[in-house]
Amino acid sequence: MRKKSERNKSMYRKLLSIVALIIASLWLAACAGQSAPQSTTITFGFTPWTTTYPGTYIAKELIEEHYGHQVKLQDADVGVIYQGLGGGSIDVFMDNWHLLHADQMASQEGKVEDLGRIYGDAILGWGVPAYVDEGVQSISDLNQYRQLFDGKVVGIDPGAGMSRTSEEIISSYGLDYEYVASSEAAMLTAVDKAFKAQEPILFLVYRPHSMFVKYDIRVLEDPKGIWETDEVHVVANVELKDKAPEVYEMLKRFEIPIEDYEAWIAAQEDGANPEDLARQWIEEHPEEVAQILGRQ
């Protein structure tokens, strides 16, 4: 009887050990499932503007390296990007001009969130080569020089905020000019051609941009104050904070000096790869990266 009782006790202890092992395994699995963030795809709206590249590619590199999510770049006109942000097909846009895109943001109220400023001191306006007639100093003078510029302002894509403001400028100043919308690439080609030939041209100017490094530009005065110095913000679909909370928090801390943007743009125009530039910036700016990642 004693042996039988000891065998029963031994079996009972083994059973308890097995049950304890199963419970511990289940508990560990549950904890692992709770602590490991689920990988997802985050879609960034991407315009062909040079100002869109630096912030987008740096954010992409940091997200994929530190948070394990995949980043998809969705090429689109800026108007389509804001519709996508509101509808949820696009999660993030890294090139929201706070003043110029105010209407697009207002149209998506409650659907799109402003996560904060990336950089300020973003000059906007119209410019001419410094070699043209010195009398061309102000937008209000332009009707006197209509023949010089063939009555045209060379601009970028029609959906851009600067395009709408340019139309407002023409109307407000009563200018006998036509705003010629094209693309940033087409405008820059026309600007480069004019400077090389020392010909007059009236075109959009803005920072950050390598045009101020490459060319001697005269920014025209705006007595009515229609053009304003802008700043660029990160904006996101409101569901990003639930979809990828760690990315949401990172983007709220995302700040890069405007001078770094201009250095990037100049390097890219000289043939540098944007992915290489992103990695280079991250390697050369450990303090800024630590701040963005919330590790300071």
TORKOL-4160 file (C-alpha; in steps of 0.2 Angstrom, whole numbers, padded with zeros to 4 digits, m for minus):
296
<pt num="1" X="0000" Y="0000" Z="0000"/>
<pt num="2" X="0014" Y="0012" Z="0004"/>
<pt num="3" X="0023" Y="0009" Z="m0013"/>
<pt num="4" X="0006" Y="0012" Z="m0022"/>
<pt num="5" X="0004" Y="0028" Z="m0012"/>
<pt num="6" X="0021" Y="0034" Z="m0016"/>
<pt num="7" X="0018" Y="0030" Z="m0035"/>
<pt num="8" X="0002" Y="0040" Z="m0034"/>
<pt num="9" X="0011" Y="0055" Z="m0026"/>
<pt num="10" X="0025" Y="0054" Z="m0039"/>
<pt num="11" X="0013" Y="0054" Z="m0053"/>
<pt num="12" X="0003" Y="0068" Z="m0045"/>
<pt num="13" X="0019" Y="0078" Z="m0044"/>
<pt num="14" X="0024" Y="0075" Z="m0062"/>
<pt num="15" X="0006" Y="0080" Z="m0068"/>
<pt num="16" X="0008" Y="0096" Z="m0058"/>
<pt num="17" X="0024" Y="0099" Z="m0066"/>
<pt num="18" X="0017" Y="0096" Z="m0083"/>
<pt num="19" X="0002" Y="0108" Z="m0080"/>
<pt num="20" X="0014" Y="0121" Z="m0073"/>
<pt num="21" X="0025" Y="0120" Z="m0088"/>
<pt num="22" X="0010" Y="0122" Z="m0100"/>
<pt num="23" X="0004" Y="0137" Z="m0090"/>
<pt num="24" X="0021" Y="0145" Z="m0090"/>
<pt num="25" X="0023" Y="0142" Z="m0109"/>
<pt num="26" X="0006" Y="0150" Z="m0113"/>
<pt num="27" X="0010" Y="0165" Z="m0102"/>
<pt num="28" X="0026" Y="0168" Z="m0110"/>
<pt num="29" X="0018" Y="0166" Z="m0127"/>
<pt num="30" X="0005" Y="0179" Z="m0122"/>
<pt num="31" X="0018" Y="0191" Z="m0115"/>
<pt num="32" X="0028" Y="0190" Z="m0131"/>
<pt num="33" X="0013" Y="0193" Z="m0142"/>
<pt num="34" X="0009" Y="0209" Z="m0132"/>
<pt num="35" X="0027" Y="0216" Z="m0132"/>
<pt num="36" X="0031" Y="0213" Z="m0150"/>
<pt num="37" X="0025" Y="0226" Z="m0161"/>
<pt num="38" X="0016" Y="0220" Z="m0177"/>
<pt num="39" X="0025" Y="0225" Z="m0193"/>
<pt num="40" X="0014" Y="0235" Z="m0205"/>
<pt num="41" X="0016" Y="0245" Z="m0221"/>
<pt num="42" X="0015" Y="0264" Z="m0219"/>
<pt num="43" X="0011" Y="0274" Z="m0235"/>
<pt num="44" X="0020" Y="0291" Z="m0237"/>
<pt num="45" X="0013" Y="0303" Z="m0250"/>
<pt num="46" X="0027" Y="0308" Z="m0261"/>
<pt num="47" X="0027" Y="0323" Z="m0273"/>
<pt num="48" X="0041" Y="0326" Z="m0286"/>
<pt num="49" X="0046" Y="0342" Z="m0277"/>
<pt num="50" X="0064" Y="0342" Z="m0271"/>
<pt num="51" X="0058" Y="0347" Z="m0254"/>
<pt num="52" X="0049" Y="0331" Z="m0252"/>
<pt num="53" X="0064" Y="0320" Z="m0253"/>
<pt num="54" X="0075" Y="0323" Z="m0237"/>
<pt num="55" X="0061" Y="0321" Z="m0224"/>
<pt num="56" X="0053" Y="0307" Z="m0233"/>
<pt num="57" X="0069" Y="0297" Z="m0235"/>
<pt num="58" X="0076" Y="0300" Z="m0218"/>
<pt num="59" X="0059" Y="0295" Z="m0210"/>
<pt num="60" X="0058" Y="0280" Z="m0221"/>
<pt num="61" X="0076" Y="0274" Z="m0216"/>
<pt num="62" X="0073" Y="0277" Z="m0197"/>
<pt num="63" X="0056" Y="0268" Z="m0197"/>
<pt num="64" X="0062" Y="0253" Z="m0207"/>
<pt num="65" X="0078" Y="0251" Z="m0196"/>
<pt num="66" X="0071" Y="0255" Z="m0179"/>
<pt num="67" X="0053" Y="0250" Z="m0179"/>
<pt num="68" X="0053" Y="0236" Z="m0192"/>
<pt num="69" X="0039" Y="0243" Z="m0202"/>
<pt num="70" X="0039" Y="0244" Z="m0221"/>
<pt num="71" X="0037" Y="0261" Z="m0229"/>
<pt num="72" X="0029" Y="0263" Z="m0246"/>
<pt num="73" X="0031" Y="0279" Z="m0256"/>
<pt num="74" X="0015" Y="0284" Z="m0266"/>
<pt num="75" X="0019" Y="0296" Z="m0280"/>
<pt num="76" X="0004" Y="0308" Z="m0283"/>
<pt num="77" X="0000" Y="0326" Z="m0286"/>
<pt num="78" X="m0002" Y="0336" Z="m0269"/>
<pt num="79" X="m0021" Y="0337" Z="m0271"/>
<pt num="80" X="m0022" Y="0318" Z="m0273"/>
<pt num="81" X="m0011" Y="0316" Z="m0258"/>
<pt num="82" X="m0022" Y="0326" Z="m0246"/>
<pt num="83" X="m0037" Y="0316" Z="m0252"/>
<pt num="84" X="m0028" Y="0300" Z="m0249"/>
<pt num="85" X="m0023" Y="0306" Z="m0231"/>
<pt num="86" X="m0041" Y="0310" Z="m0228"/>
<pt num="87" X="m0047" Y="0293" Z="m0235"/>
<pt num="88" X="m0034" Y="0283" Z="m0226"/>
<pt num="89" X="m0025" Y="0276" Z="m0242"/>
<pt num="90" X="m0010" Y="0288" Z="m0237"/>
<pt num="91" X="m0004" Y="0288" Z="m0219"/>
<pt num="92" X="0009" Y="0302" Z="m0219"/>
<pt num="93" X="0015" Y="0317" Z="m0229"/>
<pt num="94" X="0032" Y="0325" Z="m0225"/>
<pt num="95" X="0030" Y="0341" Z="m0235"/>
<pt num="96" X="0015" Y="0350" Z="m0229"/>
<pt num="97" X="0017" Y="0369" Z="m0231"/>
<pt num="98" X="0008" Y="0376" Z="m0216"/>
<pt num="99" X="0001" Y="0392" Z="m0225"/>
<pt num="100" X="0000" Y="0386" Z="m0243"/>
<pt num="101" X="m0008" Y="0370" Z="m0239"/>
<pt num="102" X="m0021" Y="0377" Z="m0226"/>
<pt num="103" X="m0035" Y="0375" Z="m0238"/>
<pt num="104" X="m0031" Y="0356" Z="m0241"/>
<pt num="105" X="m0029" Y="0353" Z="m0223"/>
<pt num="106" X="m0046" Y="0362" Z="m0219"/>
<pt num="107" X="m0054" Y="0351" Z="m0232"/>
<pt num="108" X="m0049" Y="0336" Z="m0222"/>
<pt num="109" X="m0053" Y="0342" Z="m0205"/>
<pt num="110" X="m0055" Y="0328" Z="m0192"/>
<pt num="111" X="m0047" Y="0316" Z="m0204"/>
<pt num="112" X="m0029" Y="0323" Z="m0205"/>
<pt num="113" X="m0018" Y="0328" Z="m0190"/>
<pt num="114" X="m0003" Y="0340" Z="m0190"/>
<pt num="115" X="0011" Y="0332" Z="m0180"/>
<pt num="116" X="0022" Y="0347" Z="m0180"/>
<pt num="117" X="0035" Y="0358" Z="m0188"/>
<pt num="118" X="0050" Y="0351" Z="m0197"/>
<pt num="119" X="0058" Y="0367" Z="m0201"/>
<pt num="120" X="0054" Y="0386" Z="m0203"/>
<pt num="121" X="0061" Y="0401" Z="m0213"/>
<pt num="122" X="0054" Y="0394" Z="m0229"/>
<pt num="123" X="0054" Y="0410" Z="m0241"/>
<pt num="124" X="0041" Y="0410" Z="m0254"/>
<pt num="125" X="0038" Y="0422" Z="m0269"/>
<pt num="126" X="0043" Y="0427" Z="m0286"/>
<pt num="127" X="0061" Y="0430" Z="m0292"/>
<pt num="128" X="0071" Y="0436" Z="m0307"/>
<pt num="129" X="0089" Y="0434" Z="m0311"/>
<pt num="130" X="0100" Y="0448" Z="m0303"/>
<pt num="131" X="0107" Y="0453" Z="m0320"/>
<pt num="132" X="0090" Y="0459" Z="m0327"/>
<pt num="133" X="0085" Y="0478" Z="m0326"/>
<pt num="134" X="0088" Y="0485" Z="m0309"/>
<pt num="135" X="0071" Y="0493" Z="m0310"/>
<pt num="136" X="0063" Y="0476" Z="m0307"/>
<pt num="137" X="0062" Y="0476" Z="m0288"/>
<pt num="138" X="0044" Y="0474" Z="m0284"/>
<pt num="139" X="0029" Y="0464" Z="m0290"/>
<pt num="140" X="0020" Y="0480" Z="m0291"/>
<pt num="141" X="0032" Y="0486" Z="m0305"/>
<pt num="142" X="0029" Y="0471" Z="m0316"/>
<pt num="143" X="0017" Y="0478" Z="m0328"/>
<pt num="144" X="0030" Y="0491" Z="m0334"/>
<pt num="145" X="0041" Y="0476" Z="m0339"/>
<pt num="146" X="0028" Y="0465" Z="m0347"/>
<pt num="147" X="0037" Y="0464" Z="m0363"/>
<pt num="148" X="0054" Y="0460" Z="m0355"/>
<pt num="149" X="0046" Y="0444" Z="m0347"/>
<pt num="150" X="0034" Y="0440" Z="m0361"/>
<pt num="151" X="0020" Y="0442" Z="m0349"/>
<pt num="152" X="0023" Y="0425" Z="m0341"/>
<pt num="153" X="0027" Y="0419" Z="m0324"/>
<pt num="154" X="0035" Y="0402" Z="m0325"/>
<pt num="155" X="0028" Y="0390" Z="m0311"/>
<pt num="156" X="0026" Y="0373" Z="m0305"/>
<pt num="157" X="0011" Y="0360" Z="m0305"/>
<pt num="158" X="m0007" Y="0368" Z="m0304"/>
<pt num="159" X="m0011" Y="0359" Z="m0288"/>
<pt num="160" X="0002" Y="0367" Z="m0278"/>
<pt num="161" X="m0002" Y="0381" Z="m0265"/>
<pt num="162" X="0011" Y="0392" Z="m0273"/>
<pt num="163" X="0001" Y="0391" Z="m0290"/>
<pt num="164" X="m0015" Y="0396" Z="m0282"/>
<pt num="165" X="m0006" Y="0411" Z="m0273"/>
<pt num="166" X="0002" Y="0416" Z="m0289"/>
<pt num="167" X="m0015" Y="0418" Z="m0297"/>
<pt num="168" X="m0021" Y="0428" Z="m0282"/>
<pt num="169" X="m0005" Y="0439" Z="m0284"/>
<pt num="170" X="m0010" Y="0442" Z="m0303"/>
<pt num="171" X="m0027" Y="0447" Z="m0298"/>
<pt num="172" X="m0023" Y="0458" Z="m0283"/>
<pt num="173" X="m0010" Y="0468" Z="m0292"/>
<pt num="174" X="m0020" Y="0469" Z="m0308"/>
<pt num="175" X="m0005" Y="0461" Z="m0318"/>
<pt num="176" X="m0007" Y="0458" Z="m0336"/>
<pt num="177" X="0003" Y="0442" Z="m0334"/>
<pt num="178" X="m0001" Y="0423" Z="m0337"/>
<pt num="179" X="0004" Y="0410" Z="m0324"/>
<pt num="180" X="0011" Y="0396" Z="m0334"/>
<pt num="181" X="0009" Y="0380" Z="m0323"/>
<pt num="182" X="0020" Y="0365" Z="m0327"/>
<pt num="183" X="0031" Y="0355" Z="m0315"/>
<pt num="184" X="0045" Y="0359" Z="m0304"/>
<pt num="185" X="0057" Y="0350" Z="m0315"/>
<pt num="186" X="0051" Y="0359" Z="m0331"/>
<pt num="187" X="0052" Y="0376" Z="m0321"/>
<pt num="188" X="0070" Y="0373" Z="m0316"/>
<pt num="189" X="0075" Y="0368" Z="m0333"/>
<pt num="190" X="0068" Y="0384" Z="m0340"/>
<pt num="191" X="0077" Y="0394" Z="m0326"/>
<pt num="192" X="0094" Y="0385" Z="m0330"/>
<pt num="193" X="0092" Y="0389" Z="m0348"/>
<pt num="194" X="0088" Y="0407" Z="m0345"/>
<pt num="195" X="0103" Y="0410" Z="m0333"/>
<pt num="196" X="0115" Y="0401" Z="m0345"/>
<pt num="197" X="0109" Y="0412" Z="m0359"/>
<pt num="198" X="0108" Y="0428" Z="m0348"/>
<pt num="199" X="0090" Y="0430" Z="m0353"/>
<pt num="200" X="0076" Y="0437" Z="m0342"/>
<pt num="201" X="0064" Y="0426" Z="m0333"/>
<pt num="202" X="0051" Y="0428" Z="m0320"/>
<pt num="203" X="0048" Y="0412" Z="m0309"/>
<pt num="204" X="0043" Y="0405" Z="m0292"/>
<pt num="205" X="0057" Y="0405" Z="m0279"/>
<pt num="206" X="0056" Y="0396" Z="m0262"/>
<pt num="207" X="0067" Y="0389" Z="m0248"/>
<pt num="208" X="0074" Y="0376" Z="m0246"/>
<pt num="209" X="0081" Y="0375" Z="m0263"/>
<pt num="210" X="0098" Y="0374" Z="m0272"/>
<pt num="211" X="0093" Y="0388" Z="m0284"/>
<pt num="212" X="0099" Y="0400" Z="m0271"/>
<pt num="213" X="0116" Y="0391" Z="m0271"/>
<pt num="214" X="0117" Y="0390" Z="m0290"/>
<pt num="215" X="0110" Y="0407" Z="m0296"/>
<pt num="216" X="0111" Y="0425" Z="m0291"/>
<pt num="217" X="0092" Y="0428" Z="m0288"/>
<pt num="218" X="0083" Y="0444" Z="m0284"/>
<pt num="219" X="0067" Y="0441" Z="m0274"/>
<pt num="220" X="0054" Y="0453" Z="m0278"/>
<pt num="221" X="0046" Y="0464" Z="m0265"/>
<pt num="222" X="0028" Y="0461" Z="m0261"/>
<pt num="223" X="0020" Y="0477" Z="m0254"/>
<pt num="224" X="0003" Y="0469" Z="m0251"/>
<pt num="225" X="0011" Y="0456" Z="m0240"/>
<pt num="226" X="0002" Y="0441" Z="m0249"/>
<pt num="227" X="0017" Y="0430" Z="m0249"/>
<pt num="228" X="0022" Y="0425" Z="m0232"/>
<pt num="229" X="0037" Y="0416" Z="m0225"/>
<pt num="230" X="0031" Y="0398" Z="m0222"/>
<pt num="231" X="0036" Y="0383" Z="m0212"/>
<pt num="232" X="0035" Y="0364" Z="m0217"/>
<pt num="233" X="0025" Y="0352" Z="m0206"/>
<pt num="234" X="0023" Y="0333" Z="m0205"/>
<pt num="235" X="0004" Y="0328" Z="m0207"/>
<pt num="236" X="m0004" Y="0311" Z="m0205"/>
<pt num="237" X="m0020" Y="0302" Z="m0206"/>
<pt num="238" X="m0028" Y="0302" Z="m0188"/>
<pt num="239" X="m0028" Y="0283" Z="m0187"/>
<pt num="240" X="m0009" Y="0282" Z="m0188"/>
<pt num="241" X="m0007" Y="0284" Z="m0169"/>
<pt num="242" X="m0017" Y="0268" Z="m0167"/>
<pt num="243" X="m0009" Y="0259" Z="m0182"/>
<pt num="244" X="0009" Y="0263" Z="m0178"/>
<pt num="245" X="0010" Y="0273" Z="m0161"/>
<pt num="246" X="0029" Y="0272" Z="m0160"/>
<pt num="247" X="0030" Y="0280" Z="m0178"/>
<pt num="248" X="0017" Y="0293" Z="m0173"/>
<pt num="249" X="0027" Y="0298" Z="m0158"/>
<pt num="250" X="0043" Y="0298" Z="m0168"/>
<pt num="251" X="0036" Y="0310" Z="m0182"/>
<pt num="252" X="0030" Y="0322" Z="m0169"/>
<pt num="253" X="0048" Y="0324" Z="m0164"/>
<pt num="254" X="0055" Y="0325" Z="m0182"/>
<pt num="255" X="0065" Y="0341" Z="m0185"/>
<pt num="256" X="0079" Y="0345" Z="m0197"/>
<pt num="257" X="0087" Y="0362" Z="m0201"/>
<pt num="258" X="0083" Y="0370" Z="m0217"/>
<pt num="259" X="0101" Y="0371" Z="m0222"/>
<pt num="260" X="0102" Y="0352" Z="m0221"/>
<pt num="261" X="0088" Y="0351" Z="m0233"/>
<pt num="262" X="0097" Y="0363" Z="m0245"/>
<pt num="263" X="0113" Y="0353" Z="m0244"/>
<pt num="264" X="0103" Y="0337" Z="m0248"/>
<pt num="265" X="0095" Y="0345" Z="m0263"/>
<pt num="266" X="0111" Y="0351" Z="m0270"/>
<pt num="267" X="0119" Y="0334" Z="m0268"/>
<pt num="268" X="0104" Y="0325" Z="m0276"/>
<pt num="269" X="0104" Y="0336" Z="m0291"/>
<pt num="270" X="0123" Y="0332" Z="m0293"/>
<pt num="271" X="0118" Y="0314" Z="m0295"/>
<pt num="272" X="0118" Y="0307" Z="m0277"/>
<pt num="273" X="0105" Y="0293" Z="m0272"/>
<pt num="274" X="0092" Y="0298" Z="m0260"/>
<pt num="275" X="0094" Y="0282" Z="m0250"/>
<pt num="276" X="0112" Y="0285" Z="m0248"/>
<pt num="277" X="0109" Y="0303" Z="m0243"/>
<pt num="278" X="0097" Y="0297" Z="m0230"/>
<pt num="279" X="0110" Y="0285" Z="m0222"/>
<pt num="280" X="0123" Y="0298" Z="m0223"/>
<pt num="281" X="0113" Y="0311" Z="m0214"/>
<pt num="282" X="0109" Y="0298" Z="m0201"/>
<pt num="283" X="0127" Y="0293" Z="m0198"/>
<pt num="284" X="0133" Y="0311" Z="m0197"/>
<pt num="285" X="0119" Y="0318" Z="m0186"/>
<pt num="286" X="0118" Y="0306" Z="m0171"/>
<pt num="287" X="0112" Y="0319" Z="m0159"/>
<pt num="288" X="0097" Y="0324" Z="m0170"/>
<pt num="289" X="0093" Y="0306" Z="m0173"/>
<pt num="290" X="0093" Y="0303" Z="m0155"/>
<pt num="291" X="0081" Y="0317" Z="m0152"/>
<pt num="292" X="0070" Y="0311" Z="m0166"/>
<pt num="293" X="0069" Y="0293" Z="m0159"/>
<pt num="294" X="0066" Y="0300" Z="m0141"/>
<pt num="295" X="0082" Y="0294" Z="m0134"/>
<pt num="296" X="0089" Y="0310" Z="m0126"/>
